[in-house]
Amino acid sequence: MNAFFIKEADFTQFLGNMIGARKVIGPKARKNRFVFDQIRKPEDLRLDYDVTILPPKKVFFPPRQELIRFHGQKGSSCIQPESTVLFGVHFYDIKAIDMTDHLFRENNMDFNYLAQRECTTLIGSNVQNIFKRAFFGSVGKGVAPKGHDGFTTKISGGYLYEVYTAKGKDLLAYGTFIEATEEQINEAREVNDSVMDKCPEKINHDSLEISEKVRSKFNSPVWEEFAHDCFSCGSCNLVCPTCYCFDVQDNWNVDQVTGSRDRTWDGCLLEDFSSCSLTGGSKENFRETRGSRYRHRIMRKTSYLTAKLGGPACVGCGRCSSSCTADIADPVNVINRLMEE
């Protein structure tokens, strides 16, 4: 790791040079919320954001993605990766991207995802404002963010920029950087450490203990209790930075000769997610009740993937909590309740 410093007065020019040379995606304001979108001028970048509506995984794994266009028996790939800088990602979303990288690389690698992921430079930034439903300080504390190329931290007089890879080092050419002092490095560490105890919500137990206890509560009445008001809308799935399920469908044009094969985000809270076709036009839904679907979501986040990922499949961003109309999606409430039983 190499650490560099850039003055506040020079940071805007650095962004301008980078935007002029590369496609840059970062957090920007949209009404009273924030989204990851293309940054076309330095003043659009909002590193003071709390959380974005959708996670940055959409850069590599869009909500709707054309995979193939076909004409009769011939087809052509729609995947066209573009060199991109994804700038200003909070550490919890970096952790989520690393989880998705792992899941999409194992066994049969998903090249539709990896094509854009491999040609993207991922740069993190410190959390300047904490989201009202965040609990990242108490979930997966043993899992460090990794897989990113650099990290910026706002400190006195400017920004500390930590370089982890060659792709991260390449960005130094766009700005006036100097080597950081030991004092600046220590200040950046204190800035990043200080936010961990300031989250509005908190899970009261460690990840391994939660994994074991939640798995043992498979038949708990808590699932039906929390799911009683669930609309099965899937909002919690669709805003989650670690959900990676998708559906693939062929969409034919009117001529019935041409069309495309698309994939779209899918979610386990949706009623049809677990519906399987059987012979004779019948079907079977193996998670027919809202409680069984709700249980599956929490089990996936807390237990089922823990061994594979080295920690929970939840990073504490709070997006699911704020997106749930019924306000029953918050993992903190159900986990703490189960742990107290």
QUISULZI-V811152 format. One record per pair of residues at least 24 apart in sequence whose ideal C-beta (glycine too) atoms are under 6 Angstrom apart, sorted by the first residue. I is the first residue (numbers start at 1). J is the second residue. D is the distance in whole Angstrom. If there is no record, write none. Layout:
BEGIN
I_J_D + I_J_D
END
This chain:
BEGIN
1_162_6 + 2_163_5 + 3_160_6 + 3_162_5 + 3_180_4 + 3_185_5 + 4_161_5 + 4_177_4 + 4_180_6 + 5_158_6 + 5_160_6 + 5_178_6 + 5_180_4 + 5_184_5 + 6_158_5 + 6_159_5 + 6_175_5 + 6_177_5 + 7_158_4 + 8_158_5 + 10_176_5 + 11_159_6 + 12_42_5 + 14_174_5 + 14_175_3 + 15_42_4 + 16_42_5 + 17_174_4 + 18_174_4 + 22_85_5 + 23_82_6 + 23_84_5 + 24_85_5 + 24_87_6 + 25_59_6 + 25_86_5 + 26_87_4 + 26_88_4 + 27_52_6 + 27_88_5 + 47_88_5 + 47_125_5 + 48_128_5 + 48_129_6 + 50_129_4 + 50_131_4 + 51_131_4 + 51_317_6 + 55_93_6 + 55_241_3 + 56_86_6 + 56_89_5 + 56_93_5 + 57_100_6 + 57_241_6 + 59_86_6 + 60_113_5 + 60_116_5 + 60_117_4 + 61_113_5 + 63_265_5 + 64_264_5 + 65_263_5 + 66_260_5 + 66_262_5 + 67_112_6 + 67_261_5 + 67_263_6 + 68_261_4 + 69_260_5 + 70_259_6 + 71_258_5 + 72_257_6 + 79_112_5 + 79_115_5 + 81_115_4 + 81_116_5 + 81_119_5 + 83_119_5 + 84_120_5 + 85_121_5 + 86_120_5 + 86_122_5 + 87_123_5 + 88_125_4 + 89_124_5 + 90_127_5 + 91_124_6 + 91_145_5 + 92_136_4 + 92_315_4 + 92_316_6 + 92_317_5 + 93_241_5 + 94_124_5 + 94_145_4 + 94_148_5 + 95_145_5 + 95_315_5 + 96_241_3 + 96_242_5 + 96_315_5 + 98_146_5 + 98_147_4 + 99_242_5 + 99_309_5 + 100_244_6 + 101_147_6 + 103_244_6 + 121_149_5 + 121_167_4 + 122_148_4 + 122_149_5 + 123_150_5 + 124_148_5 + 124_151_4 + 125_152_5 + 126_153_4 + 126_191_6 + 126_192_5 + 127_195_5 + 130_198_6 + 131_318_5 + 132_200_6 + 133_318_3 + 133_321_4 + 133_322_5 + 134_199_5 + 134_318_4 + 135_199_5 + 135_201_4 + 135_202_6 + 135_316_4 + 135_332_5 + 136_316_3 + 137_196_4 + 137_197_6 + 137_199_4 + 138_202_4 + 138_203_4 + 139_203_5 + 139_314_6 + 139_316_4 + 140_207_6 + 140_311_4 + 140_312_5 + 143_310_6 + 143_311_4 + 153_188_4 + 153_191_6 + 155_187_5 + 155_188_5 + 160_184_5 + 160_188_4 + 201_332_5 + 203_332_6 + 203_335_6 + 204_336_6 + 205_339_5 + 207_311_5 + 207_312_5 + 210_302_5 + 210_335_6 + 211_302_6 + 211_303_5 + 211_306_4 + 213_339_6 + 214_302_5 + 214_303_5 + 214_338_6 + 215_303_5 + 217_338_5 + 222_337_6 + 222_338_6 + 223_291_4 + 223_294_6 + 223_295_4 + 224_291_4 + 226_294_6 + 226_328_5 + 226_334_5 + 227_290_4 + 227_291_4 + 227_294_4 + 229_326_4 + 229_328_5 + 230_290_5 + 230_294_6 + 230_328_6 + 232_269_6 + 232_271_5 + 232_290_6 + 234_267_4 + 234_269_5 + 234_270_4 + 235_323_4 + 236_320_4 + 236_324_6 + 236_329_4 + 237_267_3 + 237_269_5 + 238_265_6 + 238_267_6 + 239_319_4 + 239_323_5 + 240_320_6 + 242_313_5 + 268_293_6 + 268_296_5 + 268_297_5 + 269_293_5 + 269_297_6 + 298_334_6
END
